[in-house]
Amino acid sequence: MMEAAPADHATEYAAGPALKLTERQRWEILGALFVGLFLSALDQTIVGTALPRIVTELGGLEYYVWVTTAYLLTATISGPFYGKLSDLYGRKPMLMIGIGIFIVGSILSALSQEMWQLVVARGIQGLGAGALFPVSLAIIGDLFTPAERGKYQGIFGGVFGIAALIGPALGGFLTENLSWHWIFLINVPIGLAALVVIGRVMPAVRRPGLTHSLDYLGAAVFTLGVSMLLIGLTNKQTGDWTDPTVGGLIVAGLATLAVFLVIESRAREPIVPLGLWRIRTYAASMVAVFLLAVGFFGAVVFLPLWFQTVQDSSPTQSGYQILPLLVGLISSSIAAGLLVSRTGRYKVILVVSVAVLGVGLALMTQLRADTPLPLLWVWMFITGVGIGPTLSVYTIVIQNAVSMRDLGTATSNLTFFRQVGGSVGLAVVGTVFGTTLREEAPRQLVAAGVPPDFVDQFAASGLGGSGLTAVGGDLGQLILDALPAEVRPIVEPLIPAIIGAIHEAISIAVANTFVVGVVAAAAALIATALVREIPLRSTTTTEIERRSAGDRDAGQLVEAAVAID
């Protein structure tokens, strides 16, 4: 039988000075948190469009992928640590440390003179960014009751969506009009302002009675396992599953993480408390978030690519062209948060939003080279409406299902599973895209009336792979250059038909990436249906002591503790 924690402890931790802030102070803190979250999400995508210019100036093409990978790797790995440490030592110091490291990494990135220096600096930047998202969301849990959090988590979801989606366009704008250094320097004054506000306004609140230290062995094994897993998934973008640097690292990473779970089951203060997985709502939400990330974040990467290759848009223009997706995401995220706060109900919102996402992704599987843009905008808007609530409402669900002592850990785990799901999604849809393109390119060439002899030469030249997507308006010249000189005069009149066939093949390949999303959304819908709708608490004083993990279902224990509250 579970009991509520002693009232003095619960009050000291959850209903202490943080909840006695004035309305102005709360909004000042929220503003600083929004800025931190925006910078964290922005720096995951803003660098991509600037990388060609950076490589031109700094050289080091072999480090190209690692400029992004280093940031994502350190941000993903450090997130669970910040969450756990914020539970032990308080949110304020962890968030300020994270922002400080992020600013240092941004300055070093801007000052880099060689590509390897930029990779190291981006790793430092990601090490700080790992704190911004999970700790900021945990602070919302400290400042507001579960019944109040919806409206603020909804805004957070919108901020995350804005940053993630406008990053490529903003990166292209700054690079074209100022220099690539500004995509990093812009973080410095904004980060410093957030640091000042947090240091001045936010009270230091932490769990009382701290007696345990961090699980250092588990931390080391976790870092090793996740590093191998993410590096393997990243290498999949340029290698095969059977490559030791791809499949080998993924298998080794999963095996290491299995060892990590054994260590965590015996640790006094585990980084990832395994008991949380006995809470049905927690476990179902984590699975759903992972699957949604696989389906959504993996597939939408190829939308800008379609605009750039088939529509001949610039990288900056392609960033603006996904605006309907952004509008749908922001509006639905904020609306869902307000609905949760007003009604106290969240399960039906999640079920409907995941279903809408599935419908939107299913519509996107019909994408072709001649798809009218207004129709595509409608599809994108529907997809955005579906994904918006999932960025905010699952956080409310998780925070309402666990005790206050695990709030930071649970929130950071949610962020971790979303990021890892995105990495898995990129690897899977990248494979689907490449395989489909290699199969469809010859087929579409034949359908366009291209002579079979040329189709065979085309396949033999290696042009049937994903390299076709990187050339945009120069595609015709690339094809001619790759063919023997004696056949170029014969092929040149066919270039318009060839380009049309290849654009159709690219469109079908992009459309097939959304099939992965539909399957993932269907599985996420099943997981979401298993979420138990626990009434949102009207206080923040729940502190559950688990005396016997096997006596009763942990989800029922949470409900019992809520009732006591």
BELVEN-V558799 format. One record per residue. N is the residue number from 1. PSI is psi as a letter, one per 40 degrees, with the letter a starting at -180 (NA if undefined). Layout:
N|PSI + N|PSI
This chain:
1|h + 2|i + 3|i + 4|i + 5|i + 6|i + 7|d + 8|d + 9|d + 10|d + 11|d + 12|d + 13|d + 14|d + 15|f + 16|a + 17|d + 18|d + 19|e + 20|e + 21|i + 22|i + 23|d + 24|d + 25|d + 26|d + 27|d + 28|d + 29|d + 30|d + 31|d + 32|d + 33|d + 34|d + 35|d + 36|d + 37|d + 38|d + 39|d + 40|d + 41|d + 42|d + 43|e + 44|d + 45|e + 46|d + 47|d + 48|d + 49|e + 50|e + 51|d + 52|d + 53|d + 54|d + 55|d + 56|d + 57|d + 58|e + 59|a + 60|f + 61|d + 62|e + 63|e + 64|d + 65|d + 66|e + 67|d + 68|d + 69|d + 70|d + 71|d + 72|d + 73|d + 74|d + 75|d + 76|d + 77|d + 78|d + 79|d + 80|d + 81|d + 82|d + 83|d + 84|d + 85|d + 86|d + 87|d + 88|d + 89|e + 90|i + 91|d + 92|d + 93|d + 94|d + 95|d + 96|d + 97|d + 98|d + 99|d + 100|d + 101|d + 102|d + 103|d + 104|d + 105|d + 106|d + 107|d + 108|d + 109|d + 110|d + 111|e + 112|h + 113|e + 114|i + 115|d + 116|d + 117|d + 118|d + 119|d + 120|d + 121|d + 122|d + 123|d + 124|d + 125|d + 126|d + 127|d + 128|d + 129|d + 130|d + 131|d + 132|d + 133|d + 134|d + 135|d + 136|d + 137|d + 138|d + 139|d + 140|d + 141|d + 142|d + 143|d + 144|i + 145|i + 146|d + 147|d + 148|e + 149|d + 150|d + 151|d + 152|d + 153|d + 154|d + 155|d + 156|d + 157|d + 158|d + 159|d + 160|d + 161|d + 162|d + 163|d + 164|d + 165|d + 166|e + 167|d + 168|d + 169|d + 170|d + 171|d + 172|d + 173|d + 174|d + 175|d + 176|d + 177|d + 178|c + 179|i + 180|d + 181|d + 182|e + 183|e + 184|d + 185|d + 186|d + 187|d + 188|d + 189|d + 190|d + 191|d + 192|d + 193|d + 194|d + 195|d + 196|d + 197|d + 198|d + 199|d + 200|d + 201|d + 202|h + 203|i + 204|h + 205|h + 206|i + 207|h + 208|i + 209|f + 210|h + 211|e + 212|i + 213|i + 214|i + 215|g + 216|d + 217|d + 218|d + 219|d + 220|d + 221|d + 222|d + 223|d + 224|d + 225|d + 226|d + 227|d + 228|d + 229|d + 230|d + 231|d + 232|d + 233|d + 234|d + 235|d + 236|d + 237|d + 238|e + 239|i + 240|i + 241|d + 242|e + 243|h + 244|d + 245|e + 246|c + 247|d + 248|d + 249|d + 250|d + 251|d + 252|d + 253|d + 254|d + 255|d + 256|d + 257|d + 258|d + 259|d + 260|d + 261|d + 262|d + 263|d + 264|d + 265|e + 266|e + 267|i + 268|d + 269|g + 270|i + 271|d + 272|g + 273|h + 274|d + 275|d + 276|d + 277|e + 278|e + 279|h + 280|d + 281|d + 282|d + 283|d + 284|d + 285|d + 286|d + 287|d + 288|d + 289|d + 290|d + 291|d + 292|d + 293|d + 294|d + 295|d + 296|d + 297|d + 298|d + 299|d + 300|e + 301|d + 302|e + 303|d + 304|d + 305|d + 306|d + 307|d + 308|d + 309|d + 310|d + 311|e + 312|f + 313|i + 314|i + 315|d + 316|d + 317|d + 318|d + 319|d + 320|d + 321|e + 322|e + 323|d + 324|d + 325|d + 326|d + 327|d + 328|d + 329|d + 330|d + 331|d + 332|d + 333|d + 334|d + 335|d + 336|d + 337|d + 338|d + 339|d + 340|d + 341|d + 342|d + 343|d + 344|e + 345|i + 346|d + 347|d + 348|d + 349|d + 350|d + 351|d + 352|d + 353|d + 354|d + 355|d + 356|d + 357|d + 358|d + 359|d + 360|d + 361|d + 362|d + 363|d + 364|e + 365|e + 366|e + 367|h + 368|i + 369|d + 370|e + 371|h + 372|h + 373|d + 374|d + 375|d + 376|d + 377|d + 378|d + 379|d + 380|d + 381|d + 382|d + 383|d + 384|d + 385|d + 386|d + 387|d + 388|d + 389|d + 390|d + 391|e + 392|d + 393|d + 394|d + 395|d + 396|d + 397|d + 398|d + 399|d + 400|d + 401|e + 402|i + 403|i + 404|d + 405|d + 406|e + 407|d + 408|d + 409|d + 410|d + 411|d + 412|d + 413|d + 414|d + 415|d + 416|d + 417|d + 418|d + 419|d + 420|d + 421|d + 422|d + 423|d + 424|d + 425|d + 426|d + 427|d + 428|d + 429|d + 430|d + 431|d + 432|d + 433|d + 434|d + 435|d + 436|d + 437|d + 438|d + 439|d + 440|d + 441|d + 442|d + 443|d + 444|d + 445|d + 446|d + 447|d + 448|e + 449|e + 450|h + 451|i + 452|d + 453|d + 454|d + 455|d + 456|d + 457|d + 458|d + 459|d + 460|d + 461|e + 462|e + 463|e + 464|e + 465|a + 466|e + 467|d + 468|d + 469|e + 470|e + 471|e + 472|b + 473|e + 474|e + 475|d + 476|d + 477|d + 478|d + 479|d + 480|d + 481|d + 482|e + 483|i + 484|i + 485|d + 486|d + 487|e + 488|d + 489|d + 490|d + 491|d + 492|d + 493|e + 494|e + 495|d + 496|d + 497|d + 498|d + 499|d + 500|d + 501|d + 502|d + 503|d + 504|d + 505|d + 506|d + 507|d + 508|d + 509|d + 510|d + 511|d + 512|d + 513|d + 514|e + 515|d + 516|d + 517|d + 518|d + 519|d + 520|d + 521|d + 522|d + 523|d + 524|d + 525|d + 526|d + 527|d + 528|d + 529|d + 530|e + 531|h + 532|h + 533|g + 534|h + 535|h + 536|h + 537|i + 538|e + 539|i + 540|f + 541|e + 542|h + 543|h + 544|h + 545|h + 546|h + 547|d + 548|h + 549|d + 550|e + 551|d + 552|i + 553|h + 554|d + 555|d + 556|d + 557|d + 558|d + 559|d + 560|d + 561|d + 562|d + 563|d + 564|d + 565|NA
